[in-house]
């Protein structure tokens, strides 16, 4: 197993509707963002997550982890309750039709060595296209940018 400097090690089961083996969740911290995985800060504007959620649903489905910065720093979600509640509303309030997601909070240790949590959103592949309120449909993910 490769050596990775982690802020947290939590043995957790990540479930996306498929039977995924137990993994060190910490290994996904440095996983490359792409077609089936993305990570975002809990400080991110919730409206800005629409294109990611819709693109994942319109493509192959994905896992979106909230509480990890772009530089891989684990900041968690515990200090951002209002924003996290708004993030949880995005698949319903900004997607037409609504995107069905499953969510899970995972314990972690943040960059300050404090107990914290990450929000794991599992977005399944959808059989119908999802648009935003301006009727824009995001069809695919290329690198870390969604295209319409």
Order of alpha helices (4+ residues) and beta strands (2+ residues): beta-beta-beta-alpha-beta-alpha-beta-beta-beta-beta
